[in-house]
Amino acid sequence: MNTPPPESEDRKPPTFWQMLHSVIAAAFGVQSGKNRERDFNHGKPIHFAVIGLLFTVFLAALLFGVVNLILYFALD
């Protein structure tokens, strides 16, 4: 059997998708303790800061677009 022990899985740094999931979950206040512990133990703070900043810009642009779309149709 060539399956690695479970603790070697925990030692890998989080992937981009895991970090994005953590940022979104933390933004909405539903981050799990297990993921938070993984992030603090194996993640780099700069990666989470950059992804968090990009998520914030994306969310602000999305809200701006939705409001403009609503105003466009409301004023017609």
Order of alpha helices (4+ residues) and beta strands (2+ residues): alpha-alpha-alpha-alpha
